[in-house]
Amino acid sequence: MAVSDWTDHVSGAADLVQLFYGAPPLAELEFMGVLIDERVDCGLTLGFDTSDIPGADASSLFVGGQNALEFFVVFSGVSKLTVSGWDHTGLQDYGIRTVESGSIQVSLAGETWHITFLADSCRIEGIRAYRAAIESR
């Protein structure tokens, strides 16, 4: 399955698809990091941030000068978690697809790290527009 289809496996992605005129290109966004929750439900959260939002002008989220967006991809019922390397080099490649068992198979890779796991479900949380400082040159 193409990377652009990742939102087909995620609940609550409609607002993001509207803002990006399709599935957000995760590898092109600022990858804020990974949070692994090993409690009973075993969860994993990915954080993303960007100031390149094609549909921002048409969205009610962006009023009063907001020029950036953050959101979180939250996986529940995580199993078979494998982590190789641990360095913040950004996200370079990813795959999110449903496998025959009905689980969601996830693969994430940066320059010096790789994470794979299965999850029972996935949802988008914390979509927030905000005003980011403008970088000076």
Backbone torsions as a table, in degrees:
resi	resn	phi	psi	omega
1	MET	NA	141.5	-178.6
2	ALA	-69.7	148.2	179.2
3	VAL	-58.5	-31.3	-177.1
4	SER	-66.6	-13.0	-179.1
5	ASP	-91.7	8.1	-172.9
6	TRP	-59.6	-30.2	-178.2
7	THR	-70.1	-14.3	176.7
8	ASP	-65.3	-18.5	-174.8
9	HIS	-107.1	10.8	-171.7
10	VAL	-128.0	132.0	175.5
11	SER	-84.9	148.8	178.0
12	GLY	78.6	19.6	-176.5
13	ALA	-92.5	-3.5	-174.5
14	ALA	-57.4	-41.6	-180.0
15	ASP	-64.0	-39.7	178.6
16	LEU	-66.3	-43.3	179.2
17	VAL	-60.0	-38.3	178.3
18	GLN	-68.3	-42.9	-179.7
19	LEU	-66.1	-33.7	-176.5
20	PHE	-103.1	3.9	-176.6
21	TYR	54.9	40.5	-177.9
22	GLY	142.5	-171.6	179.9
23	ALA	-66.5	130.3	176.2
24	PRO	-58.7	134.7	179.4
25	PRO	-78.6	88.7	-171.3
26	LEU	-52.3	-39.3	-177.8
27	ALA	-69.7	-14.3	178.4
28	GLU	-96.4	-5.6	180.0
29	LEU	-93.8	164.6	174.7
30	GLU	-74.0	117.2	-179.8
31	PHE	-87.1	108.5	-175.1
32	MET	-77.6	-26.9	177.8
33	GLY	145.2	-175.6	-176.5
34	VAL	-123.4	135.7	172.9
35	LEU	-119.5	121.6	179.0
36	ILE	-106.0	123.1	179.6
37	ASP	-110.9	110.7	-174.5
38	GLU	-94.0	12.6	177.7
39	ARG	-67.6	-172.1	-171.0
40	VAL	-46.1	-48.2	-175.8
41	ASP	-82.5	-7.7	180.0
42	CYS	46.8	94.0	-178.3
43	GLY	-117.8	163.8	177.0
44	LEU	-144.8	131.2	-177.3
45	THR	-121.9	133.7	175.8
46	LEU	-110.8	132.6	178.9
47	GLY	-108.9	137.2	-179.7
48	PHE	-132.0	152.3	-178.3
49	ASP	-146.1	144.4	177.5
50	THR	-160.0	153.9	171.2
51	SER	-114.3	7.6	178.0
52	ASP	-106.7	87.3	-176.1
53	ILE	-120.2	100.5	-174.9
54	PRO	-55.3	-37.1	-175.7
55	GLY	-96.5	15.0	-176.0
56	ALA	-59.6	-41.6	-177.0
57	ASP	-62.4	-28.9	-177.8
58	ALA	-93.9	1.9	-174.8
59	SER	-103.8	140.0	176.4
60	SER	-73.1	-11.5	175.9
61	LEU	-66.5	-30.1	-172.9
62	PHE	-103.8	86.6	176.6
63	VAL	-128.8	155.7	176.0
64	GLY	68.3	27.2	174.3
65	GLY	92.8	4.8	176.8
66	GLN	-61.8	136.2	-176.2
67	ASN	-137.5	13.9	-179.5
68	ALA	-146.7	164.3	-175.8
69	LEU	-142.1	139.2	170.9
70	GLU	-127.4	150.1	175.9
71	PHE	-156.7	164.8	-176.7
72	PHE	-128.9	137.4	174.9
73	VAL	-103.4	115.3	-172.4
74	VAL	-111.1	122.0	178.4
75	PHE	-105.2	137.0	177.8
76	SER	-119.7	156.2	-179.6
77	GLY	64.6	44.6	-176.9
78	VAL	-75.9	136.1	176.6
79	SER	-142.6	167.4	178.7
80	LYS	51.8	40.5	179.3
81	LEU	-72.4	127.6	175.8
82	THR	-128.2	128.3	178.2
83	VAL	-123.6	126.7	178.0
84	SER	-125.9	117.2	-176.2
85	GLY	81.9	157.9	-179.2
86	TRP	-154.6	86.0	-176.8
87	ASP	-149.1	143.5	-178.7
88	HIS	-91.2	83.7	178.6
89	THR	-107.5	9.0	-178.6
90	GLY	84.9	164.0	179.7
91	LEU	-89.4	125.7	-179.9
92	GLN	-110.1	-29.9	-177.4
93	ASP	-149.0	148.6	179.8
94	TYR	-156.9	158.0	174.1
95	GLY	-146.0	131.9	176.8
96	ILE	-134.7	113.7	-177.9
97	ARG	-149.4	159.2	176.4
98	THR	-91.0	133.9	178.9
99	VAL	-102.0	172.2	-174.1
100	GLU	-54.6	-33.8	-179.0
101	SER	-70.4	-9.9	-176.9
102	GLY	94.6	-9.2	177.5
103	SER	-74.7	160.2	175.2
104	ILE	-97.7	124.0	179.2
105	GLN	-98.8	128.2	-175.6
106	VAL	-124.8	136.7	175.5
107	SER	-135.6	127.1	-179.4
108	LEU	-129.5	139.9	179.8
109	ALA	-145.8	139.6	170.6
110	GLY	-115.3	-169.6	-178.9
111	GLU	-63.1	-38.5	-174.7
112	THR	-124.4	15.0	-178.0
113	TRP	-146.6	162.5	179.1
114	HIS	-152.6	135.6	177.2
115	ILE	-130.0	133.0	173.6
116	THR	-133.1	149.3	176.3
117	PHE	-168.8	168.5	170.7
118	LEU	-111.4	150.9	178.1
119	ALA	-140.1	149.9	177.5
120	ASP	-78.1	-33.1	-178.0
121	SER	-154.3	166.4	-179.0
122	CYS	-149.6	140.7	179.6
123	ARG	-146.3	159.4	174.5
124	ILE	-96.1	135.5	177.4
125	GLU	-136.3	160.3	169.3
126	GLY	65.0	34.2	176.0
127	ILE	-66.9	119.9	-175.8
128	ARG	-142.6	122.8	172.5
129	ALA	-88.4	143.6	179.9
130	TYR	-151.3	167.6	178.5
131	ARG	-95.0	114.0	178.8
132	ALA	-94.7	149.0	176.5
133	ALA	-64.4	144.3	176.6
134	ILE	-84.3	128.1	-180.0
135	GLU	-69.7	133.1	176.2
136	SER	-90.5	148.6	-178.1
137	ARG	-102.8	NA	NA
